[in-house]
Amino acid sequence: TTTELTDLVKFWTGWEILPRSLSVKVVTGRYPTASTCFEALRVPGHYKDYASFKTDVLASISSCQTGFGLV
């Protein structure tokens, strides 16, 4: 949805405006994380199906409403 895409960009970059470039890194970990200073999304490589990936991404991006600097 539009709201999910906006939240993804905000989670990924810290802003609701797209930067010139974005990066994705496959890492070892439990959940997707973001480095907003470097506009890098870190996605764990353990996902075997889209449904579990989507669930974790939606859980992660929902934290953009209360994340760093917004508490």
C-alpha positions in Angstrom: 0.0 0.0 0.0 1.0 3.6 -0.2 1.3 3.9 3.6 3.5 0.8 3.7 5.8 2.2 1.0 6.0 5.5 2.8 6.8 3.8 6.1 9.5 1.6 4.3 11.2 4.7 2.9 11.0 6.4 6.4 12.4 3.2 8.1 15.1 2.9 5.5 16.3 6.6 5.3 14.7 8.4 8.3 12.8 10.6 5.9 9.7 10.3 3.7 11.6 11.7 0.7 13.6 9.3 -1.5 17.4 10.1 -1.7 19.4 9.8 -4.9 20.4 6.3 -4.0 19.5 3.4 -1.7 21.4 0.3 -0.9 20.4 -3.2 0.3 22.8 -5.5 2.1 22.1 -9.2 2.8 23.3 -9.9 6.3 23.2 -12.4 9.1 20.5 -11.5 11.6 16.9 -12.0 12.8 15.0 -9.0 11.4 15.5 -6.3 8.7 17.3 -3.3 10.0 18.3 0.0 8.5 21.2 2.4 8.7 19.6 5.7 8.0 22.9 7.6 7.9 24.0 5.5 5.0 20.5 4.8 3.6 21.2 1.1 3.7 18.6 -1.6 4.4 20.0 -4.7 5.9 18.0 -7.8 5.1 18.8 -11.2 6.7 19.5 -13.9 4.2 17.6 -16.7 6.1 14.2 -16.2 4.5 12.8 -19.2 2.6 9.4 -17.8 1.7 7.9 -14.4 0.8 5.2 -14.6 3.6 7.7 -14.7 6.5 9.8 -12.0 4.8 6.8 -9.8 4.4 5.7 -10.3 8.0 9.1 -9.3 9.3 9.4 -6.3 7.0 6.0 -5.0 8.0 6.9 -5.4 11.7 10.1 -3.6 11.2 8.7 -0.7 9.2 5.9 -0.2 11.8 8.6 0.8 14.2 9.3 4.0 12.1 6.5 5.7 14.0 8.3 5.3 17.4 11.9 4.7 16.4 15.0 6.8 16.9 14.1 10.4 17.6 10.4 9.8 17.6 9.8 8.5 21.1 
